[in-house]
Amino acid sequence: MLDENLPLRGVLHCHCGNLLSGAPSRGRHGGWYYYYKCKSPGHNNISAKKAHEQFLEACELMSLTANEVKVLKEKAVEGVERHHAEEQRMLKEKKAQLDNLQEKLFAVEETWINDQISKDTYERWCSNYNGEINSLNVEILRLGKQETHLFKLLDRNLSLATDIRGLFEKADTVAKQEFVNLRFDRNLYYEKGIYRTPTMFDILSRNHLKMSEKCLLIFEKKKGFPIGNPFGWSRRDSNPRPNMV
Ligand SMILES: [Zn+2]
């Protein structure tokens, strides 16, 4: 159950490992207050307003500088270009295979016209070749598409990384939860008034000392966590989508 007033419900953990639940509560003057709470007595019971402000401040410190974004973009473009070159190579190969098959098909037709094979044999060969030709055509079509879309996505996603706070604020609840799960590898928890995580991408965590100084978030690094690019997506994904928005 999603509630836009409680975007961290279901993704933020208590220090004991439980996911925090959240609920509204009526205040003294009739207004509603929201809070996050662990089901174990004596554990977290925190004001959602405070938790959100704290999280947004941490987001602000995760934002990249324009120059960092530029470097990331260059790297990513390199990757896309390499991928593109590989696809072009495959495209050429498939087209050559297609030409070859078409020639074979003509040859079979010719043999049939010259009465050198039976109608049955002719039809069997034709259907074999046509099957292969069809699947090659599908492959060729697939390889021919894609790239411009990838470039646009890449550009948009990386440009947004200069304002992670704004990005988070504008996102809907589903995207906010995806953000938390992805950026912290489902390991964001709360203890003694501060967010904590053992897993955070390097590129987002370079201000982590400032984050802990300001009592926002403590990054207790876990060994072996991949440092990869949190703004990327899987190449194998036939329908690439940004991780955010
Ligand atoms: Zn707890």
Residues whose N, C-alpha, C, O or C-beta is under 5 A from the ligand:
A	BS01	ZN	C14 H15 C16 N18 C38 S40 H43
